Amino acid sequence: MFHGGLISGNKITKVNLYSTTYFLFYNRLKFLCSTMVRIYGSFLFVLVSFVRSNEIFRPRGVAITKAVLYDASKDFTCFNGALTIPFKYVNDDFCDCLDGSDEPGTAACPNGSFHCVNAGHKSMIVPSSRVNDGICDCCDASDEYAHPDLCGNICDKLGEEARVAAQRRAEIIKAGCELREQLSWKGKKLKEEKKEKIAVLEKDKAEAESLKEEREANKKKAETIEAAALEIYRNAEEAKRKEKDEQNRKQMEQEAFEVFNQLDSDRDEKLQVDELRVRQTFDQNKDGQVSDDELKFFMGGLEEITWADFLESGWQRMKPFFMLEKGIFQPPSTEQKTESQEAHTEGHEGGEDDLGGMTHEEYDDGTADDEDEFESVDEPAENGEHADEEGDDGAAKKAEEESAPKYDEMTQKVIDIANAARSEFESADREVKDLERSLRQLQEGLNKDYGHEEEFAPLDGECFEFTDREYVYKLCPFDRVSQRPRSGGSETTLGLWQKWVGRENPYSAMLYDQGQTCWNGPQRSTHVQVSCGVENVVLSVSEPNRCEYLFHLATPSACWPELPQQHPHDEL
């Protein structure tokens, strides 16, 4: 067949040339590939040998960070340095070291610890007492190596769930951080606005204080004039009163003088018992005679009464009976009269010692001019009409006195001016106090700690509620916390804003204390745990201790980018 191919020499020569070239290319490619495989295999062998030669040995239950403490080539020294044992005693299920460091992978030491690698998830440490206790603590089941069929390795599943949760949390933090930046901008703006308001209010306060000082000076001036006017008025009134008292005294003395002269029948300027005994006026019980006891009362226990004695005291005892006789004196009630008689008389039995003496006719005959003594006083009208008119006139007179101006026109004008000055001063004083109160509130708000970048400032003035089966709880950041029954009732204060109390992060917890006192207990107080969230909401409320409450508040103000955590990747 080869020779038959020479029929067409040109074609055969071309085919052979192609075949030879392909064969040479194939052989060279094959040689190159085999050479690369040999080189890669040698490299892989060297790499594996290197890794194996540098593999870090560590006993079961030891973290890679502590592997250097377990060197199999030499004796093991307990971590507390108290004992050195052969390395073969490590993890031999017998506790040699008091600190449990020689048994990291068994339950021999009560105070030991076991490290779970948990490849694919987070490593963890459990007490060594949980090793081979029949309960799976490590997701890779390494703590139950004596029971290989008891637990399965679920680290990949848990790791995936943790990664999903972390991704979800990262999304929440990202959205919350964007909102926090907006809140921070708003908080800074509010702070600047407060500063501007404080500047304006301080200027207004200075003007108000200046006006207050001016009005206070006007008030003092007006009050000085008022005091002088009132002094003049009081002096004038006092003079009028004294003048009136003098007139009344003279009138009373004149009345007393006239009665004294009527009673002094012998004109010796003295009143004796016999001169009073014949006067029916002194017959108190109207039995027709004036008794010794009655005379003793009117005489004041004296044998005779001079004009001076009569004016000083005698007339005061006799005057009511003369008025009663003329019908211009209202006698006391029966009880009062009895008490009065008992106080001034003794030994009255059966009326034997009652007043007696002349009859009304005899008294009238002897004292025809006595009716003129009190002619200035009106006689009572029949059927009590005059008494009614007198009562009406008295009420009208009282109303007229109340409606009449208390002071004269000039004095009243001075008082009105002083009152106006006082009113203007009080108005200016209120204005200053209102400005001071507003300034104080703004300054307190300006001094409040609203976070690193004022991110919590927009929460001030807001309130958030949480409802459970019994109560409606209300949290007003930077103000107060309260609760009220769902069925209705008064609100109870659970605490007033005090300060931030977070530990690692100060802005992770709030304290509200000095709330209402519990019955037979302490004052109520509240801690508020603050966490990142895309909205402001109270997530839960509890009472871990009596009268001590715990709130969980989610807010974008607490959202900050999380720093990447450095984990020892010993599981790899």
C-alpha positions as CSV (number, residue, x, y, z in Angstrom):
1,M,0.0,0.0,0.0
2,F,2.9,2.3,0.6
3,H,4.2,1.8,-2.9
4,G,0.7,2.3,-4.4
5,G,0.8,5.7,-2.9
6,L,3.6,6.8,-5.2
7,I,1.2,7.1,-8.1
8,S,0.7,10.7,-7.1
9,G,4.1,11.6,-5.7
10,N,3.3,15.2,-4.9
11,K,0.3,14.3,-2.6
12,I,2.1,11.6,-0.8
13,T,5.0,13.9,0.0
14,K,2.6,16.5,1.4
15,V,0.7,14.1,3.6
16,N,3.9,12.6,5.0
17,L,5.1,16.1,5.9
18,Y,2.0,16.9,7.8
19,S,2.0,13.6,9.6
20,T,5.6,14.0,10.6
21,T,5.1,17.5,11.9
22,Y,2.0,16.5,14.0
23,F,3.8,13.5,15.5
24,L,6.7,15.7,16.5
25,F,4.4,18.3,18.1
26,Y,2.4,15.6,20.0
27,N,5.6,14.0,21.3
28,R,6.9,17.3,22.5
29,L,3.6,18.3,24.1
30,K,3.4,14.9,25.8
31,F,7.0,15.4,27.1
32,L,6.2,18.8,28.4
33,C,3.0,17.7,30.2
34,S,4.8,14.7,31.8
35,T,7.6,17.0,32.9
36,M,5.1,19.5,34.4
37,V,3.3,16.7,36.2
38,R,6.6,15.5,37.6
39,I,7.5,19.0,38.7
40,Y,4.0,19.7,40.3
41,G,4.0,16.3,42.0
42,S,7.4,17.0,43.4
43,F,6.2,20.4,44.6
44,L,3.1,19.0,46.1
45,F,5.2,16.3,47.8
46,V,7.6,18.9,49.2
47,L,4.6,21.1,50.3
48,V,2.9,18.2,52.1
49,S,6.2,17.1,53.7
50,F,6.8,20.7,54.8
51,V,3.3,21.0,56.3
52,R,3.6,17.7,58.0
53,S,7.0,18.5,59.3
54,N,5.7,21.9,60.7
55,E,2.3,20.6,62.0
56,I,1.6,21.9,65.5
57,F,0.9,19.1,67.9
58,R,-1.7,19.7,70.5
59,P,-3.6,17.3,72.8
60,R,-7.4,16.9,72.6
61,G,-9.2,19.9,74.2
62,V,-6.3,22.3,73.8
63,A,-6.7,25.5,71.8
64,I,-4.0,26.3,69.2
65,T,-3.0,29.4,71.1
66,K,-2.0,27.1,74.0
67,A,-0.4,24.3,72.0
68,V,3.1,25.6,72.7
69,L,2.5,24.8,76.4
70,Y,2.1,21.1,75.5
71,D,5.5,20.0,74.1
72,A,5.5,16.2,73.8
73,S,9.3,16.1,73.6
74,K,9.6,17.1,77.3
75,D,7.9,16.8,80.6
76,F,4.8,18.8,81.3
77,T,4.7,21.4,83.9
78,C,1.4,22.4,85.5
79,F,0.3,25.9,84.6
80,N,0.5,26.9,88.3
81,G,4.1,25.6,88.3
82,A,3.4,23.4,91.3
83,L,4.2,20.1,89.6
84,T,6.1,18.6,86.6
85,I,5.0,15.2,85.2
86,P,5.9,13.0,82.3
87,F,4.1,14.1,79.2
88,K,2.5,10.7,78.9
89,Y,0.4,11.6,81.9
90,V,-1.4,14.4,79.9
91,N,-5.0,13.4,79.1
92,D,-4.5,10.0,80.9
93,D,-7.9,10.5,82.7
94,F,-6.2,11.1,86.0
95,C,-5.9,14.6,87.5
96,D,-2.3,15.4,88.5
97,C,-2.4,19.2,88.4
98,L,-4.5,21.1,90.9
99,D,-5.3,23.6,88.2
100,G,-6.6,20.9,85.9
101,S,-4.1,21.8,83.1
102,D,-2.9,18.2,82.6
103,E,-6.4,17.0,81.6
104,P,-7.7,19.4,78.9
105,G,-9.4,16.6,77.0
106,T,-11.0,14.5,79.9
107,A,-13.3,15.0,82.8
108,A,-10.8,14.0,85.4
109,C,-10.2,17.4,86.8
110,P,-13.3,19.3,88.2
111,N,-11.8,22.7,87.4
112,G,-10.5,21.9,83.9
113,S,-11.7,23.3,80.6
114,F,-12.2,21.7,77.2
115,H,-11.6,23.6,73.9
116,C,-14.1,22.9,71.1
117,V,-12.5,23.5,67.7
118,N,-16.0,23.7,66.0
119,A,-14.5,24.0,62.4
120,G,-17.0,25.9,60.3
121,H,-18.5,27.8,63.3
122,K,-17.2,29.5,66.4
123,S,-14.8,27.8,68.7
124,M,-15.8,27.6,72.4
125,I,-14.7,26.5,75.8
126,V,-16.8,24.3,78.1
127,P,-16.0,22.9,81.6
128,S,-14.2,19.7,81.4
129,S,-16.9,18.1,83.6
130,R,-19.1,18.1,80.4
131,V,-16.7,15.9,78.5
132,N,-18.2,12.6,77.7
133,D,-21.3,13.3,79.9
134,G,-23.7,12.2,77.2
135,I,-24.7,15.7,76.3
136,C,-23.4,17.3,73.1
137,D,-21.9,20.7,73.9
138,C,-19.6,21.2,71.0
139,C,-21.2,21.4,67.6
140,D,-18.4,19.2,66.1
141,A,-19.1,16.5,68.8
142,S,-15.5,16.6,70.0
143,D,-16.6,16.7,73.6
144,E,-18.3,13.3,73.3
145,Y,-15.5,11.4,71.6
146,A,-16.3,8.4,73.7
147,H,-19.7,8.2,72.2
148,P,-19.1,8.6,68.5
149,D,-22.7,7.7,67.5
150,L,-24.3,10.1,70.0
151,C,-23.6,13.5,68.4
152,G,-23.2,14.7,64.8
153,N,-21.1,17.5,63.5
154,I,-23.5,20.4,62.9
155,C,-21.0,23.2,62.9
156,D,-21.5,23.9,59.2
157,K,-25.3,24.2,59.7
158,L,-24.8,26.5,62.7
159,G,-22.2,28.4,61.0
160,E,-24.4,29.1,58.1
161,E,-27.2,30.2,60.4
162,A,-24.8,32.4,62.2
163,R,-23.6,33.9,58.9
164,V,-27.2,34.6,57.8
165,A,-27.9,36.2,61.2
166,A,-24.7,38.2,61.0
167,Q,-25.7,39.3,57.5
168,R,-29.1,40.3,58.7
169,R,-27.6,42.2,61.6
170,A,-25.1,43.8,59.2
171,E,-28.0,45.0,57.1
172,I,-29.8,46.4,60.1
173,I,-26.6,48.1,61.3
174,K,-26.0,49.6,57.9
175,A,-29.6,50.9,57.6
176,G,-29.4,52.1,61.2
177,C,-26.1,53.8,60.7
178,E,-27.6,55.8,57.8
179,L,-30.5,56.8,60.1
180,R,-28.1,57.6,62.9
181,E,-26.2,60.0,60.7
182,Q,-29.5,61.8,60.0
183,L,-30.3,61.9,63.7
184,S,-26.8,63.1,64.5
185,W,-27.2,65.9,62.0
186,K,-30.6,66.8,63.5
187,G,-29.2,66.6,67.0
188,K,-26.3,69.0,66.1
189,K,-28.8,71.3,64.5
190,L,-31.0,71.3,67.6
191,K,-27.9,72.1,69.7
192,E,-27.0,75.1,67.5
193,E,-30.6,76.2,67.7
194,K,-30.5,76.0,71.5
195,K,-27.3,78.1,71.5
196,E,-29.0,80.7,69.3
197,K,-32.1,80.8,71.5
198,I,-29.9,81.1,74.6
199,A,-28.2,84.1,73.0
200,V,-31.5,85.7,72.2
201,L,-33.0,85.0,75.6
202,E,-30.0,86.3,77.4
203,K,-30.4,89.6,75.4
204,D,-34.1,89.7,76.2
205,K,-33.3,88.9,79.9
206,A,-30.9,91.9,80.1
207,E,-33.5,94.2,78.6
208,A,-36.2,92.7,81.0
209,E,-33.9,93.2,84.0
210,S,-33.3,96.8,83.0
211,L,-37.0,97.4,82.7
212,K,-37.6,95.7,86.0
213,E,-35.1,97.9,87.7
214,E,-36.7,101.0,86.2
215,R,-40.2,99.9,87.3
216,E,-38.9,98.9,90.7
217,A,-37.5,102.5,91.1
218,N,-40.9,103.9,90.0
219,K,-42.6,101.6,92.5
220,K,-40.4,102.7,95.4
221,K,-41.0,106.3,94.5
222,A,-44.8,105.8,94.2
223,E,-44.9,103.8,97.5
224,T,-42.9,106.6,99.2
225,I,-45.5,109.2,98.1
226,E,-48.3,106.7,99.0
227,A,-46.9,106.2,102.5
228,A,-46.7,109.9,103.1
229,A,-50.3,110.4,101.8
230,L,-51.6,107.5,103.9
231,E,-49.8,108.9,107.0
232,I,-51.5,112.3,106.4
233,Y,-54.8,110.5,105.9
234,R,-54.3,108.3,109.0
235,N,-53.4,111.3,111.1
236,A,-56.5,113.1,109.8
237,E,-58.7,110.1,110.5
238,E,-57.1,109.7,113.9
239,A,-57.9,113.4,114.7
240,K,-61.5,112.8,113.5
241,R,-61.8,109.7,115.6
242,K,-60.4,111.5,118.7
243,E,-62.8,114.4,118.1
244,K,-65.7,112.0,117.8
245,D,-64.6,110.1,120.9
246,E,-64.4,113.4,122.8
247,Q,-67.9,114.3,121.6
248,N,-69.1,110.9,122.7
249,R,-67.4,111.3,126.0
250,K,-68.9,114.7,126.6
251,Q,-72.3,113.4,125.6
252,M,-72.0,110.4,127.9
253,E,-70.8,112.7,130.7
254,Q,-73.7,115.1,130.1
255,E,-76.1,112.2,130.2
256,A,-74.5,110.9,133.4
257,F,-74.6,114.4,134.9
258,E,-78.3,114.8,134.2
259,V,-79.1,111.4,135.8
260,F,-76.8,112.1,138.8
261,N,-78.7,115.3,139.4
262,Q,-82.0,113.5,139.1
263,L,-81.0,110.9,141.6
264,D,-79.3,113.4,144.0
265,S,-82.5,114.6,145.5
266,D,-80.9,116.4,148.5
267,R,-78.4,118.1,146.2
268,D,-75.4,117.2,148.4
269,E,-73.5,115.9,145.3
270,K,-73.7,112.4,146.7
271,L,-76.0,109.5,146.1
272,Q,-77.1,107.6,149.2
273,V,-79.0,104.3,149.5
274,D,-82.2,106.0,150.4
275,E,-82.1,108.1,147.2
276,L,-81.8,105.0,145.1
277,R,-84.3,102.9,147.0
278,V,-87.2,105.2,146.0
279,R,-86.4,104.7,142.3
280,Q,-88.5,102.1,140.6
281,T,-85.8,101.9,137.9
282,F,-83.7,99.8,140.2
283,D,-86.4,97.3,140.9
284,Q,-85.0,94.6,138.7
285,N,-87.6,91.9,139.2
286,K,-90.5,94.4,139.4
287,D,-91.8,93.1,142.7
288,G,-92.5,96.6,144.0
289,Q,-89.5,97.2,146.1
290,V,-85.7,97.7,145.7
291,S,-83.9,95.1,147.9
292,D,-80.6,95.6,149.7
293,D,-78.9,93.3,147.3
294,E,-80.1,95.3,144.4
295,L,-79.0,98.5,146.0
296,K,-75.6,96.9,146.8
297,F,-75.2,96.1,143.2
298,F,-76.0,99.6,141.9
299,M,-74.0,101.3,144.7
300,G,-71.0,99.1,143.9
301,G,-70.8,98.1,147.6
302,L,-70.4,101.7,148.7
303,E,-72.4,103.6,151.3
304,E,-72.5,106.6,149.1
305,I,-71.4,107.5,145.5
306,T,-69.7,110.8,144.6
307,W,-69.9,112.4,141.2
308,A,-66.5,111.0,140.4
309,D,-67.4,107.5,141.4
310,F,-70.7,107.7,139.5
311,L,-69.0,108.9,136.3
312,E,-66.3,106.2,136.5
313,S,-68.4,103.2,137.3
314,G,-71.8,103.9,138.7
315,W,-73.3,105.2,135.5
316,Q,-72.1,102.1,133.6
317,R,-74.1,99.9,136.0
318,M,-77.2,102.0,135.9
319,K,-77.4,103.1,132.3
320,P,-78.8,99.9,130.8
321,F,-81.7,100.0,133.3
322,F,-82.6,103.5,132.4
323,M,-82.4,102.6,128.7
324,L,-84.6,99.5,129.4
325,E,-87.1,101.7,131.1
326,K,-87.2,104.0,128.1
327,G,-87.5,101.1,125.7
328,I,-84.2,101.7,123.9
329,F,-82.3,98.8,125.4
330,Q,-82.7,95.1,124.3
331,P,-82.4,93.0,127.5
332,P,-80.3,89.8,127.4
333,S,-82.0,86.4,127.0
334,T,-83.4,84.6,130.0
335,E,-80.4,82.4,130.3
336,Q,-78.0,85.3,130.1
337,K,-80.1,87.3,132.6
338,T,-80.1,84.4,135.0
339,E,-76.4,84.1,134.8
340,S,-76.0,87.9,135.2
341,Q,-78.2,87.9,138.3
342,E,-76.4,84.9,139.8
343,A,-73.0,86.6,139.2
344,H,-74.1,89.9,140.9
345,T,-76.6,88.8,143.6
346,E,-76.7,86.0,146.2
347,G,-79.3,84.7,148.5
348,H,-82.4,85.7,146.5
349,E,-85.1,83.3,147.7
350,G,-88.7,83.5,146.7
351,G,-88.3,87.1,145.6
352,E,-88.2,88.4,149.2
353,D,-85.1,90.5,148.5
354,D,-86.1,91.5,145.0
355,L,-86.2,95.2,143.9
356,G,-89.1,97.0,145.3
357,G,-90.2,100.6,145.6
358,M,-92.3,103.2,143.9
359,T,-94.9,102.2,141.3
360,H,-94.5,103.4,137.8
361,E,-97.1,106.1,138.5
362,E,-95.1,107.4,141.5
363,Y,-91.9,107.2,139.5
364,D,-93.5,109.2,136.7
365,D,-94.8,111.8,139.1
366,G,-91.5,112.3,140.7
367,T,-89.5,112.3,137.4
368,A,-91.6,114.1,134.9
369,D,-88.6,115.4,133.1
370,D,-86.8,112.0,132.8
371,E,-88.2,111.3,129.4
372,D,-86.0,114.1,128.0
373,E,-82.9,112.2,129.0
374,F,-82.8,110.0,125.9
375,E,-85.0,112.0,123.6
376,S,-82.3,111.5,120.9
377,V,-83.1,107.8,120.8
378,D,-86.2,106.8,118.9
379,E,-88.9,104.9,120.7
380,P,-89.7,101.4,119.4
381,A,-92.8,101.2,117.1
382,E,-95.7,98.9,117.6
383,N,-95.6,95.3,116.2
384,G,-91.8,95.6,115.7
385,E,-92.2,97.7,112.6
386,H,-89.5,100.1,113.8
387,A,-87.1,97.2,114.5
388,D,-87.5,96.0,110.9
389,E,-87.0,99.4,109.5
390,E,-84.0,99.8,111.7
391,G,-82.5,96.5,110.4
392,D,-83.2,97.6,106.8
393,D,-81.7,101.0,107.4
394,G,-78.7,99.3,109.0
395,A,-78.1,97.0,106.0
396,A,-78.5,99.9,103.6
397,K,-76.1,102.0,105.7
398,K,-73.6,99.1,105.7
399,A,-73.8,98.6,102.0
400,E,-73.4,102.4,101.5
401,E,-70.3,102.4,103.7
402,E,-68.8,99.5,101.7
403,S,-69.5,101.1,98.3
404,A,-68.3,104.5,99.5
405,P,-64.6,105.2,98.8
406,K,-62.4,104.4,101.8
407,Y,-60.1,107.3,101.1
408,D,-60.5,110.9,100.0
409,E,-60.1,111.6,96.3
410,M,-56.5,112.8,96.5
411,T,-55.3,110.0,98.7
412,Q,-57.1,107.4,96.5
413,K,-55.4,108.8,93.4
414,V,-52.0,108.4,95.0
415,I,-52.9,104.8,96.0
416,D,-54.0,104.1,92.4
417,I,-50.7,105.3,91.1
418,A,-48.8,103.2,93.6
419,N,-50.9,100.1,92.7
420,A,-50.3,100.7,89.0
421,A,-46.5,100.9,89.7
422,R,-46.6,97.7,91.7
423,S,-48.5,95.9,89.0
424,E,-46.1,97.1,86.4
425,F,-43.1,95.9,88.5
426,E,-44.7,92.5,89.2
427,S,-45.3,92.1,85.4
428,A,-41.6,92.9,84.7
429,D,-40.5,90.6,87.5
430,R,-42.6,87.7,86.0
431,E,-41.1,88.4,82.6
432,V,-37.6,88.1,84.1
433,K,-38.5,84.9,85.9
434,D,-40.0,83.4,82.8
435,L,-36.9,84.2,80.8
436,E,-34.7,82.7,83.6
437,R,-36.8,79.5,83.6
438,S,-36.6,79.2,79.8
439,L,-32.8,79.9,79.9
440,R,-32.4,77.3,82.6
441,Q,-34.3,74.6,80.7
442,L,-32.3,75.4,77.5
443,Q,-29.0,75.3,79.4
444,E,-29.9,72.0,81.0
445,G,-30.7,70.6,77.6
446,L,-27.5,72.0,76.2
447,N,-25.5,70.3,79.0
448,K,-27.2,66.9,78.6
449,D,-25.1,64.1,77.2
450,Y,-26.7,63.1,73.9
451,G,-24.0,60.8,72.7
452,H,-20.7,61.1,70.8
453,E,-22.3,63.1,67.9
454,E,-25.6,64.3,69.5
455,E,-27.3,61.3,68.0
456,F,-29.7,60.8,70.9
457,A,-30.8,64.4,71.0
458,P,-33.9,63.9,68.8
459,L,-35.2,61.4,71.4
460,D,-35.5,64.1,74.0
461,G,-39.2,65.2,74.1
462,E,-40.4,61.9,72.5
463,C,-42.2,59.1,74.4
464,F,-42.5,55.4,73.5
465,E,-45.0,52.9,74.9
466,F,-45.0,49.2,75.5
467,T,-48.2,47.2,76.5
468,D,-48.3,43.9,78.2
469,R,-51.2,42.0,79.8
470,E,-51.6,44.4,82.8
471,Y,-49.8,47.7,82.2
472,V,-49.0,50.3,79.6
473,Y,-45.4,51.4,80.1
474,K,-44.1,54.8,78.9
475,L,-40.5,55.7,78.3
476,C,-39.7,59.3,77.7
477,P,-35.9,59.5,77.2
478,F,-34.0,62.0,79.3
479,D,-37.2,62.7,81.2
480,R,-39.1,59.9,83.0
481,V,-40.5,56.4,83.0
482,S,-44.0,55.5,84.1
483,Q,-46.7,52.8,84.0
484,R,-50.5,52.8,84.2
485,P,-53.0,50.0,84.4
486,R,-54.6,48.9,81.2
487,S,-58.0,48.9,83.0
488,G,-57.6,52.5,83.9
489,G,-56.1,54.4,86.9
490,S,-53.5,56.8,87.9
491,E,-50.0,56.8,86.4
492,T,-47.0,55.6,88.5
493,T,-43.6,57.1,88.1
494,L,-40.9,54.4,87.7
495,G,-38.0,56.8,87.7
496,L,-36.6,60.1,86.6
497,W,-33.7,60.6,84.2
498,Q,-30.3,60.5,85.9
499,K,-27.4,59.4,83.6
500,W,-25.8,56.9,81.2
501,V,-24.6,53.8,83.0
502,G,-23.2,51.5,80.2
503,R,-20.0,49.7,81.0
504,E,-17.9,49.2,77.9
505,N,-20.1,51.6,75.9
506,P,-21.5,54.3,78.2
507,Y,-24.4,54.9,75.8
508,S,-25.7,51.3,76.0
509,A,-27.7,51.8,79.2
510,M,-29.7,54.5,80.9
511,L,-30.6,54.9,84.6
512,Y,-33.9,56.4,85.8
513,D,-34.3,56.5,89.6
514,Q,-36.1,58.4,92.4
515,G,-39.5,57.1,91.2
516,Q,-42.6,56.7,93.4
517,T,-42.0,54.6,96.6
518,C,-43.3,51.1,96.5
519,W,-45.8,50.1,99.2
520,N,-43.6,48.9,102.1
521,G,-40.6,49.0,99.8
522,P,-37.9,51.2,98.2
523,Q,-38.3,53.9,95.6
524,R,-38.8,52.6,92.1
525,S,-36.0,52.7,89.5
526,T,-35.5,51.7,85.9
527,H,-32.6,50.6,83.7
528,V,-32.9,51.0,80.0
529,Q,-30.8,48.8,77.8
530,V,-30.2,50.5,74.4
531,S,-29.5,48.6,71.2
532,C,-29.3,49.2,67.5
533,G,-32.6,49.2,65.5
534,V,-34.1,50.7,62.4
535,E,-36.8,52.4,64.5
536,N,-37.4,53.7,67.9
537,V,-39.3,51.1,69.8
538,V,-39.5,49.5,73.3
539,L,-38.9,45.8,72.7
540,S,-39.6,44.5,76.2
541,V,-40.3,45.4,79.8
542,S,-39.6,43.3,82.9
543,E,-39.2,43.6,86.7
544,P,-36.2,41.4,87.6
545,N,-36.3,42.7,91.2
546,R,-39.0,44.2,93.3
547,C,-39.5,47.8,92.3
548,E,-36.6,47.6,89.8
549,Y,-37.6,47.6,86.1
550,L,-35.7,46.8,82.9
551,F,-36.6,48.2,79.5
552,H,-35.1,47.3,76.2
553,L,-35.1,50.2,73.7
554,A,-34.1,49.8,70.0
555,T,-33.1,52.9,68.2
556,P,-31.1,54.0,65.2
557,S,-29.2,56.3,67.5
558,A,-27.4,53.3,68.9
559,C,-26.2,52.0,65.5
560,W,-22.5,52.2,64.8
561,P,-20.4,50.2,62.3
562,E,-19.0,47.1,64.0
563,L,-15.3,46.6,64.0
564,P,-14.1,43.3,62.5
565,Q,-13.4,40.9,65.2
566,Q,-10.1,39.0,65.3
567,H,-10.8,35.3,65.7
568,P,-8.1,32.7,66.0
569,H,-8.8,30.5,63.0
570,D,-7.7,27.3,64.8
571,E,-10.6,25.4,63.2
572,L,-8.8,25.7,59.9
